[in-house]
Amino acid sequence: MDSPLHVLLVEDSEDDAALLDRALRKGGYTPLLTRVETAEALCRCLGNADDWHLVLSDYSMPRFNGLEALKLVRQTRPDLPFILVSGAIGEEAATEIVRAGARDYVMKDKLGRLPLVVARELEEAEHRKAQRQADRAMTALVGGIVGTTGTECFDRIITGLCELLDADSGFIGFLEEGGKRLRMLACFINRVKTQTFSYDLTPNVPCSMVVADGYQLYPQGVRDVFIGNRLLEDLGAEGYVGIPLFNIERQPMGTFCVVSSRPLRPPTNLQKIMEIMAVKVAAEIERLMAEQEREKLESQLRQAQKMEAIGTLAGGIAHDFNNILTPIIGYTEIARMGMSEEEKKLWGVEEVLKAASRARDLVRQILAFSRHREQEYISLSLQPIIRESIKLLRASLPATLEIRLDIDQNCGPVFADPTQIHQVIMNLSTNAAHAMEDAGGILEVDLQEVDVRAEQFPDEPLAPGRYACLTVRDTGKGMDRATLERIFEPYFTTKAQGKGTGLGLSVVHGIISAFHGRIDVTSEKGQGTIFKIHLPITPPAKTGNDPAAAENQTTDLPCGNERLLLVDDEESIVAMNVTMLERLGYRVTGMTNGGKALALFAENPRGFDLVITDQTMPGMTGGELVGRMQEIRPDIPVILCTGYSAQMTEERALAIGIRAYLMKPLNLHELALAIRRAIATPKTG
């Protein structure tokens, strides 16, 4: 031992003191002995600033004994090692002095044992000292985190444990991607707080062992165990200790670890300390997650309330637009009835009807958005919808974006709602355009008919067969893996505040799923994005079922001479419909008030062969009017027209005996057919 060994010797014999000195030197020590014979001298030495390594004491002395000396030492220096060195003492006395706190005793006739006893006691004293320091640090650490939350709590735990272990770096990580990846919630490198990061839990990562097997301690040589681990290499790691974090169901949720560039000298209760800290960290993580989930739900609720308000507003706007479009379409059709083909071309009547039809489709999109429109599933061709959607979108895109179409004209039809298909195309194309708005790029929209095999999509298999494959591809900034995993979640958006609702792609996903199709997305950061939609091919619709074709039917309209009661709160709509129906030979009475219409009907219930009424009117709705009329004449045929109604769906209308349920704005052919069918159809129920 190179440094001196400071020994406080309680001994009345100088000769025996010399023997002890010689024995210690033979054992390799360099003792500096201070001999005392009285209690007073012992107390003075214990009270001065000398850094004593241990006390050696005889048992039997003239002025006081070893037991009394031990009590004095324990009163002033409770941690100072005390070894009894004496001649023959009885077993009872030896037991008493050991119970009082002596670490060991050595017989004077066996001083050869003394160096070994001293060495062991000095080592144990160091352990006790380290343990007390650890206990104090533990107490300080626990006290330091009481009342702390969030990142402050994490930071204090890491720094406190690094200080306790004299380590350099500490990390608290959260498991993601099903336990395959670890995302740092807090990290300190070389005692400095640094930016968080994430990494994959591969086999040569210590935290993988922690997650799999629990508490891991490598006092030294950790890089030799996990060869090639870049993080350990960068940290110059020598020692490592880590412990898993568990959620309330005792499932692994993360890790807490400390890394040192020097060998660790862990206290004996280190695992217990880390277990206590891990419980605190895990509880805080779960609290933060619950708080984030609460904030997310509150945000979703606010968004849902906002969307509900927007939907109500949209429905009202759509209703007003329908009232505007109805006379435009109606009077144009009336004018067209008296024109030759040359006059129609000259005055552009067909173009007016096409534009009005397009406006009607836009209104239906608004109603679909506001959920005030029933879905209309038909066999339809995607080609014209794609072209019309891109044509509408092109006007709003900057010149830096190039649009390329590759449309297979032979691609078969699909069974879907045309308005929702239009919504899907517009949404995907708009998202693609937003991804390229800064630097420009190319938007490609492709349509091909493909054959799908049973094993082609093992995760969510499609039924084998022929499918329409719609591809929307952009050369924009792309998405990372984390974004891709959440892209179809409701309310998730990567757009700036106020620029996105987070509903678009979730709605698209829902629409495609309802059509028994599939949507896939591939993307890489900086490499653009590709959306692929597969929709099952369906047999083509029979000739005459295409709503667009119905717009242009002007000949062979079914006519009649029955007496009709027409009710709508808009005077222009009443006037237009009266004129249109009179052209078909009907005798029409138009009313703009539901109450007055009911009174007129009550005066002569058999004076009308059919009632055509709007649903949304002030004072009395169409449904209420029909109910009152049916009380007077149960068999009266009724056609209900509506721009939108949250209260009256088609199913409910038919259930209460209404013969036909028509969506505004109407075209002449649609209305003429509905009248004949309603009159010809007997009342059911």
C-alpha positions in Angstrom: 0.0 0.0 0.0 1.7 3.2 -1.2 -0.2 5.8 0.8 0.1 5.8 4.6 -2.5 4.0 6.7 -3.7 6.3 9.5 -4.3 4.1 12.5 -5.8 5.3 15.8 -4.3 2.8 18.4 -5.9 2.4 21.8 -3.1 0.6 23.7 -1.4 1.1 27.0 1.7 -0.9 26.0 4.4 0.6 23.7 5.8 -2.8 23.1 2.5 -4.1 21.9 2.2 -1.0 19.7 5.5 -1.8 18.1 4.3 -5.4 17.5 1.2 -4.1 15.7 3.3 -1.7 13.6 5.6 -4.5 12.6 2.7 -6.8 11.7 1.1 -4.2 9.5 4.3 -3.4 7.7 4.8 -7.1 7.0 1.4 -7.1 5.4 2.5 -4.4 3.0 1.1 -1.3 4.8 2.8 1.9 5.8 1.1 2.6 9.1 1.1 5.9 10.9 0.1 5.0 14.4 -1.3 7.5 17.0 -1.4 5.8 20.4 -3.8 6.8 23.2 -4.4 5.3 26.6 -7.3 7.2 28.0 -10.9 8.0 27.0 -10.1 11.7 27.0 -7.2 11.3 24.6 -9.3 9.1 22.3 -12.1 11.7 22.2 -9.6 14.5 21.3 -8.2 12.4 18.4 -11.7 11.5 17.2 -12.7 15.1 17.3 -9.8 16.5 15.2 -9.6 16.7 11.5 -7.4 13.7 11.0 -8.7 11.3 8.4 -8.5 8.0 10.3 -8.6 4.8 8.3 -9.4 2.5 11.3 -9.1 2.1 15.1 -7.2 -0.8 16.7 -7.9 -1.3 20.4 -6.8 -3.5 23.2 -9.5 -4.9 25.3 -8.2 -4.7 28.8 -6.3 -1.6 29.9 -5.8 0.1 33.3 -7.9 3.2 32.8 -10.7 1.9 30.5 -11.4 -1.0 28.2 -12.0 -1.8 24.6 -15.8 -1.9 24.9 -15.8 1.6 26.3 -13.5 2.7 23.5 -15.8 1.2 20.9 -18.8 3.1 22.3 -16.9 6.4 22.1 -15.9 5.7 18.5 -19.4 4.8 17.5 -20.7 8.0 19.1 -18.5 10.3 17.1 -17.4 8.2 14.0 -20.0 5.6 13.5 -18.6 4.5 10.1 -14.9 4.2 11.3 -13.7 0.6 11.2 -13.0 -0.8 14.8 -10.9 -3.9 15.2 -10.2 -5.4 18.7 -6.6 -6.6 19.2 -6.1 -8.3 22.5 -4.7 -11.1 24.5 -6.9 -13.9 25.7 -10.5 -12.8 26.3 -13.5 -14.9 27.1 -16.1 -16.0 24.5 -18.7 -13.9 26.3 -16.6 -10.7 26.2 -15.8 -11.3 22.5 -19.5 -11.8 21.7 -20.4 -8.6 23.6 -17.9 -6.4 21.8 -18.9 -7.7 18.3 -22.5 -7.1 19.1 -21.6 -3.5 20.2 -20.2 -2.9 16.7 -16.6 -4.2 16.5 -15.9 -5.5 13.0 -13.5 -8.2 14.1 -11.0 -9.1 16.7 -7.4 -10.5 16.5 -5.5 -12.3 19.2 -2.1 -10.8 20.0 -0.5 -14.1 19.7 -1.8 -14.4 16.1 -0.9 -11.0 14.6 -0.1 -12.6 11.3 -3.9 -12.4 10.7 -4.0 -8.7 11.2 -3.1 -7.5 7.7 -5.8 -9.7 6.2 -8.4 -8.5 8.7 -7.5 -4.9 8.1 -7.7 -5.4 4.3 -11.1 -6.9 4.5 -12.4 -4.3 6.8 -11.1 -1.4 4.7 -12.7 -2.9 1.6 -16.0 -3.4 3.5 -15.8 0.2 4.8 -15.5 1.4 1.2 -18.6 -0.5 0.3 -20.5 0.8 3.3 -19.4 4.3 2.4 -20.4 3.9 -1.3 -23.7 2.4 -0.1 -24.4 5.3 2.2 -23.6 7.7 -0.6 -25.9 5.8 -2.9 -28.6 6.0 -0.2 -28.1 9.7 0.2 -28.1 10.1 -3.6 -31.2 8.0 -3.8 -33.0 10.1 -1.2 -31.9 13.3 -3.0 -32.9 11.8 -6.3 -36.4 10.8 -5.1 -36.8 14.2 -3.4 -35.7 16.0 -6.5 -38.3 14.4 -8.7 -41.2 14.8 -6.3 -43.7 17.2 -7.9 -41.9 17.2 -11.3 -43.7 16.1 -14.5 -42.9 15.6 -18.2 -39.5 16.3 -19.5 -38.4 17.9 -16.3 -39.0 14.7 -14.5 -37.1 12.7 -17.1 -34.2 15.1 -17.1 -33.8 15.0 -13.3 -33.9 11.2 -13.2 -31.3 10.9 -15.9 -28.9 13.5 -14.4 -29.4 12.2 -10.9 -28.6 8.6 -11.9 -25.6 9.7 -14.0 -24.3 11.6 -10.9 -24.9 8.6 -8.7 -22.9 6.3 -11.0 -20.4 8.9 -12.2 -21.6 8.1 -15.7 -21.7 10.3 -18.8 -24.9 9.6 -20.7 -28.5 8.6 -20.0 -31.5 7.8 -22.1 -35.3 7.3 -21.7 -36.9 5.6 -24.7 -40.4 4.7 -25.8 -41.2 1.6 -27.9 -42.8 2.1 -31.3 -43.7 0.0 -34.3 -44.7 -3.0 -32.2 -41.5 -2.9 -30.2 -39.2 -2.8 -33.2 -38.0 0.8 -32.7 -37.1 2.9 -29.8 -37.8 6.7 -29.8 -36.0 8.8 -27.2 -38.1 10.9 -24.9 -35.1 12.4 -23.1 -31.4 12.0 -23.6 -28.2 13.4 -22.1 -24.8 12.8 -23.8 -21.7 13.8 -21.8 -24.0 15.3 -19.2 -25.5 17.7 -21.8 -29.1 17.5 -22.9 -29.3 16.7 -26.6 -31.9 16.4 -29.3 -33.9 13.2 -29.2 -33.7 10.5 -31.9 -34.8 7.0 -32.6 -33.3 3.7 -33.8 -34.2 0.1 -34.6 -33.9 -2.5 -31.9 -31.5 -4.9 -33.6 -29.9 -7.8 -31.8 -26.6 -5.9 -31.2 -28.4 -3.2 -29.2 -28.3 -3.4 -25.4 -31.8 -2.1 -25.1 -33.1 -5.1 -27.1 -31.8 -7.3 -24.3 -33.4 -5.0 -21.7 -36.8 -5.3 -23.5 -36.5 -9.1 -23.9 -34.9 -10.1 -20.6 -35.2 -7.2 -18.1 -32.5 -5.5 -16.0 -29.1 -5.6 -17.7 -25.8 -4.5 -16.0 -22.4 -4.4 -17.8 -19.9 -2.8 -15.4 -17.3 -2.8 -18.1 -16.6 -4.1 -21.6 -20.1 -3.5 -23.0 -18.7 -2.8 -26.5 -17.0 -6.2 -26.5 -20.4 -7.7 -25.9 -22.3 -5.7 -28.5 -19.8 -5.6 -31.2 -20.4 -3.1 -34.0 -22.9 -1.0 -32.1 -22.3 2.5 -33.5 -24.0 4.4 -30.7 -21.8 2.6 -28.1 -18.8 3.3 -30.2 -19.6 7.0 -30.5 -20.2 7.3 -26.8 -16.9 5.5 -26.0 -19.0 3.2 -23.8 -17.4 1.0 -21.2 -20.2 0.5 -18.7 -23.9 0.1 -19.2 -27.0 -0.4 -17.1 -30.6 -0.5 -18.3 -34.0 -1.5 -17.1 -37.3 -1.9 -19.0 -40.3 0.4 -18.5 -43.7 -1.4 -18.1 -47.2 0.0 -18.6 -50.1 -0.7 -16.3 -50.7 -4.1 -18.0 -47.1 -5.0 -17.3 -46.3 -4.9 -21.0 -42.9 -3.4 -22.1 -43.3 0.2 -23.2 -39.7 1.5 -23.2 -36.3 1.5 -21.6 -34.2 3.6 -19.2 -30.5 3.3 -19.4 -27.2 4.9 -18.4 -23.9 4.6 -20.3 -20.4 5.4 -18.9 -17.1 5.9 -20.6 -15.5 4.4 -17.5 -16.1 1.1 -15.7 -19.2 1.4 -13.5 -18.9 0.9 -9.7 -22.6 0.2 -9.0 -23.9 0.3 -5.5 -25.4 -3.0 -4.3 -28.9 -1.7 -4.5 -28.6 -0.2 -8.0 -31.2 -2.5 -9.4 -33.7 -1.5 -6.7 -32.9 2.2 -7.3 -33.5 1.8 -11.1 -36.7 -0.2 -10.5 -38.1 2.7 -8.4 -37.1 5.2 -11.0 -38.5 3.1 -13.8 -41.9 3.0 -12.1 -41.9 6.8 -11.9 -40.8 7.2 -15.5 -43.4 4.7 -16.8 -46.2 6.3 -14.8 -45.2 9.7 -16.1 -45.1 8.4 -19.7 -48.6 7.0 -19.3 -49.8 10.2 -17.8 -48.4 12.2 -20.7 -49.9 9.7 -23.2 -53.3 10.0 -21.4 -53.0 13.8 -21.5 -52.1 13.7 -25.2 -55.0 11.4 -25.9 -57.4 13.7 -24.0 -56.1 16.7 -26.0 -56.4 14.7 -29.2 -60.0 13.7 -28.4 -60.9 17.3 -27.4 -59.3 18.5 -30.7 -61.3 15.9 -32.6 -64.5 16.9 -30.8 -63.9 20.5 -31.7 -63.1 19.5 -35.3 -66.2 17.4 -35.4 -68.3 20.2 -34.1 -66.7 22.6 -36.6 -67.4 20.1 -39.4 -71.0 19.7 -38.3 -71.4 23.4 -38.4 -69.8 23.6 -41.8 -72.0 20.7 -43.0 -75.1 22.5 -41.8 -74.0 25.6 -43.6 -73.1 23.6 -46.7 -76.5 22.0 -46.7 -78.2 25.3 -46.5 -76.0 26.7 -49.3 -76.8 23.6 -51.4 -80.6 24.2 -50.8 -80.3 27.8 -52.1 -78.3 26.6 -55.1 -80.9 24.0 -55.9 -83.6 26.7 -55.9 -81.4 28.8 -58.3 -80.6 25.8 -60.6 -84.2 24.5 -60.7 -85.6 27.4 -62.9 -82.4 27.5 -65.0 -82.7 23.8 -65.9 -86.5 23.9 -66.1 -86.9 27.0 -68.3 -84.0 25.8 -70.5 -85.8 22.5 -71.0 -89.0 24.3 -71.8 -87.2 26.4 -74.4 -85.6 23.4 -75.8 -88.9 21.7 -76.3 -89.9 24.1 -79.0 -86.6 24.3 -80.8 -85.2 22.6 -83.9 -81.8 21.0 -83.7 -80.3 24.0 -85.5 -81.8 26.4 -83.1 -80.6 24.4 -80.2 -77.0 24.6 -81.5 -77.5 28.3 -82.4 -78.6 29.3 -78.9 -76.3 26.9 -77.1 -79.2 25.3 -75.2 -77.4 22.0 -74.8 -74.3 23.7 -73.4 -76.5 25.5 -70.9 -78.0 22.2 -69.8 -74.5 20.6 -69.5 -73.3 23.5 -67.4 -76.4 23.3 -65.2 -75.9 19.6 -64.9 -72.4 20.1 -63.8 -73.5 22.7 -61.2 -76.1 20.2 -60.0 -73.3 17.6 -59.5 -71.3 20.1 -57.5 -74.3 20.7 -55.3 -74.6 17.0 -54.8 -71.0 16.9 -53.8 -71.7 19.6 -51.2 -74.7 17.6 -49.9 -72.5 14.4 -49.8 -70.0 16.3 -47.7 -72.7 17.6 -45.4 -74.2 14.1 -45.3 -77.5 15.4 -46.6 -77.6 13.2 -49.6 -78.2 9.5 -50.0 -75.6 7.5 -51.8 -76.4 6.6 -55.4 -74.8 3.3 -56.4 -74.8 2.7 -60.1 -72.7 1.1 -62.8 -70.6 3.9 -64.1 -67.6 4.5 -66.3 -64.6 6.2 -64.6 -63.2 7.8 -67.7 -65.5 10.8 -68.0 -65.4 11.4 -64.2 -61.6 11.4 -64.2 -61.5 13.9 -67.1 -64.1 16.1 -65.7 -62.4 16.1 -62.2 -59.0 17.0 -63.7 -60.6 19.6 -65.9 -62.1 21.2 -62.8 -58.8 21.0 -60.9 -56.6 22.3 -63.6 -57.9 25.8 -63.4 -56.8 26.1 -59.8 -53.3 24.7 -60.2 -50.2 26.9 -60.8 -48.4 26.7 -64.2 -45.5 24.9 -62.5 -47.5 21.7 -62.3 -47.8 19.5 -65.3 -50.8 17.1 -65.5 -50.5 13.8 -67.5 -53.4 11.5 -68.1 -53.2 7.9 -69.3 -56.8 6.6 -69.5 -57.6 3.2 -70.8 -60.8 3.7 -72.8 -61.5 -0.1 -72.6 -61.5 -0.2 -68.8 -64.8 -1.5 -67.7 -67.4 0.2 -65.4 -67.5 0.0 -61.6 -70.4 -0.1 -59.2 -70.1 3.1 -57.2 -71.6 6.5 -56.3 -70.4 9.0 -59.0 -70.3 11.9 -56.7 -68.1 10.0 -54.2 -65.8 8.8 -57.0 -65.4 12.4 -58.1 -64.6 13.3 -54.5 -61.9 10.6 -54.3 -60.2 11.8 -57.5 -60.4 15.5 -56.5 -59.0 14.7 -53.0 -56.1 12.6 -54.2 -55.2 15.0 -57.0 -55.5 18.1 -54.7 -53.2 16.4 -52.1 -50.7 15.6 -54.8 -50.8 19.2 -56.0 -50.2 20.5 -52.5 -47.2 18.3 -52.2 -45.7 20.0 -55.3 -46.8 23.6 -54.7 -43.3 24.8 -53.7 -41.1 23.4 -56.4 -43.6 22.3 -59.1 -43.7 18.8 -60.6 -45.8 16.3 -62.5 -49.2 14.9 -61.5 -50.0 11.7 -63.3 -53.4 10.1 -63.3 -53.7 6.6 -64.8 -56.6 4.2 -65.3 -56.1 0.6 -66.4 -58.1 -2.6 -66.2 -56.1 -5.3 -64.4 -56.4 -8.8 -63.3 -56.1 -9.4 -59.5 -54.9 -12.8 -58.2 -56.0 -14.2 -54.8 -52.4 -14.0 -53.4 -51.7 -10.5 -54.7 -52.7 -8.7 -51.5 -52.0 -11.1 -48.6 -52.7 -8.6 -45.9 -56.2 -7.6 -47.0 -57.0 -9.9 -49.9 -59.3 -8.9 -52.7 -61.6 -11.3 -54.4 -59.9 -12.5 -57.6 -61.1 -11.0 -60.8 -61.0 -7.9 -63.0 -60.4 -4.5 -61.4 -60.2 -0.9 -62.4 -56.8 0.4 -61.2 -56.7 4.1 -60.7 -53.3 5.5 -60.0 -52.5 9.1 -58.8 -48.8 9.8 -58.8 -46.9 12.9 -57.9 -43.2 14.0 -57.9 -43.6 16.0 -54.6 -41.8 15.9 -51.3 -43.1 12.5 -50.3 -43.7 11.1 -46.8 -41.6 9.3 -44.1 -42.6 6.0 -42.6 -44.2 7.5 -39.5 -46.5 9.6 -41.6 -47.4 6.7 -43.9 -48.5 4.7 -41.0 -51.0 7.3 -39.9 -52.1 8.8 -43.2 -55.6 7.3 -43.2 -56.3 8.2 -39.5 -59.2 10.6 -39.0 -58.0 14.2 -38.2 -54.4 13.4 -39.0 -52.9 16.0 -41.3 -49.4 17.1 -42.2 -50.6 20.5 -43.5 -50.0 23.7 -41.8 -52.5 25.0 -39.2 -55.7 26.1 -41.0 -54.9 24.3 -44.2 -56.2 20.9 -43.6 -58.9 19.1 -41.6 -57.3 15.7 -41.5 -60.5 14.2 -42.9 -59.7 13.9 -46.6 -57.8 10.6 -46.8 -59.8 9.0 -44.1 -63.0 9.8 -46.0 -61.3 8.5 -49.2 -60.4 5.2 -47.5 -63.9 4.8 -46.2 -65.4 5.4 -49.7 -63.2 2.9 -51.4 -63.8 0.3 -48.6 -67.6 0.8 -49.1 -67.2 0.1 -52.8 -65.4 -3.2 -51.9 -62.1 -1.9 -53.2 -58.7 -1.3 -51.9 -56.4 1.8 -51.6 -52.6 1.5 -51.2 -49.9 4.2 -50.9 -46.2 4.1 -51.4 -43.9 7.0 -50.7 -40.4 8.0 -49.6 -39.2 11.3 -48.3 -38.2 13.4 -51.3 -39.3 10.8 -53.8 -43.0 11.6 -54.4 -46.1 9.6 -53.6 -48.2 7.0 -55.4 -51.8 6.1 -54.5 -53.3 3.0 -56.2 -57.0 2.3 -56.0 -58.5 -1.1 -57.1 -62.3 -1.2 -57.7 -64.1 -4.3 -59.0 -65.3 -4.2 -62.5 -69.1 -4.6 -62.8 -71.3 -5.4 -65.9 -72.2 -2.2 -67.8 -75.5 -0.5 -67.1 -78.3 -1.1 -69.5 -78.9 1.6 -72.1 -81.1 4.3 -70.8 -80.0 4.2 -67.2 -77.3 6.8 -67.5 -78.5 9.9 -65.7 -76.4 12.1 -68.0 -78.2 10.6 -71.0 -81.5 11.5 -69.4 -80.6 15.2 -69.5 -80.8 15.2 -73.3 -84.0 13.3 -73.8 -86.5 15.7 -75.3 -88.7 13.5 -77.3 -91.4 11.0 -76.4 -91.8 12.5 -72.9 -94.8 10.8 -71.1 -97.7 13.2 -70.9 -101.1 13.3 -69.3 -104.1 15.4 -68.5 -104.5 14.7 -64.7 -105.1 17.4 -62.1 -101.9 18.2 -60.2 -101.4 20.2 -56.9 -97.9 21.6 -56.9 -96.5 23.0 -53.6 -93.2 24.8 -53.1 -92.3 27.9 -51.1 -90.3 29.4 -54.0 -92.5 31.3 -56.4 -90.0 31.0 -59.3 -89.9 27.2 -58.9 -93.7 27.0 -58.8 -94.1 29.1 -61.9 -91.5 27.2 -63.8 -92.9 23.8 -62.9 -96.5 24.9 -63.7 -95.4 26.0 -67.2 -93.3 22.8 -67.7 -96.1 20.5 -66.6 -98.8 22.3 -68.6 -96.6 21.8 -71.7 -97.0 18.1 -71.0 -100.8 18.4 -70.8 -101.4 18.5 -67.1 -103.8 20.8 -65.3 -101.7 22.3 -62.5 -102.5 24.3 -59.4 -99.5 25.9 -57.9 -99.2 26.9 -54.2 -96.4 28.5 -52.3 -97.8 27.9 -48.8 -98.3 24.5 -47.2 -101.2 25.6 -45.0 -103.1 27.1 -47.8 -102.4 24.1 -50.0 -103.8 21.8 -47.3 -107.0 24.0 -47.0 -107.5 23.9 -50.7 -107.1 20.1 -50.8 -109.5 19.7 -47.8 -112.2 21.6 -49.7 -112.1 19.1 -52.6 -109.9 16.0 -51.9 -111.0 14.3 -55.1 -110.2 17.4 -57.1 -106.6 16.4 -57.5 -105.0 13.2 -59.0 -101.5 13.8 -57.7 -99.7 16.1 -55.2 -96.1 17.2 -55.8 -94.6 18.9 -52.8 -91.3 20.3 -51.6 -90.0 18.9 -48.3 -88.3 21.9 -46.7 -90.8 24.8 -46.4 -91.5 27.3 -43.6 -94.5 26.6 -41.3 -95.2 23.1 -42.5 -92.7 20.6 -44.0 -93.6 18.4 -47.0 -93.8 15.3 -44.8 -96.2 17.0 -42.4 -98.4 18.2 -45.3 -98.5 14.7 -46.8 -99.5 13.3 -43.4 -102.4 15.8 -43.0 -103.6 15.1 -46.6 -103.5 11.3 -46.1 -105.7 11.8 -43.1 -108.2 13.3 -45.4 -107.6 11.0 -48.4 -105.4 8.0 -47.7 -105.0 7.0 -51.3 -103.7 10.4 -52.7 -100.5 9.8 -54.8 -97.7 12.1 -53.7 -94.2 12.9 -55.1 -91.8 14.5 -52.5 -89.0 16.7 -53.8 -86.1 17.9 -51.7 -82.8 19.6 -52.1 -81.8 18.1 -48.8 -83.5 17.0 -45.6 -82.0 15.6 -42.5 -85.5 14.5 -41.3 -86.9 12.9 -44.4 -84.9 10.1 -46.1 -86.1 8.2 -49.1 -86.7 5.1 -47.0 -88.9 7.1 -44.6 -90.7 8.8 -47.4 -91.6 5.5 -49.1 -92.5 4.0 -45.7 -95.3 6.6 -45.1 -96.8 6.1 -48.5 -95.1 8.6 -50.7 -94.9 7.2 -54.2 -91.7 8.9 -55.4 -88.8 10.7 -53.7 -86.9 13.1 -56.1 -83.7 15.1 -55.5 -83.7 18.7 -56.7 -83.0 20.2 -59.1 -85.2 18.0 -61.3 -85.0 17.6 -65.1 -88.1 17.3 -67.2 -87.7 13.7 -68.2 -87.1 12.6 -64.6 -90.2 14.4 -63.4 -92.4 13.3 -66.3 -91.6 9.6 -65.6 -92.1 10.0 -61.9 -95.6 11.4 -62.4 -96.7 8.6 -64.6 -95.3 5.9 -62.2 -96.8 7.6 -59.1 -100.3 7.7 -60.7 -100.1 4.2 -62.0 -98.7 2.7 -58.8 -101.4 1.6 -56.3 -101.0 2.6 -52.6 -99.3 -0.1 -50.5 -99.6 -0.7 -46.8 
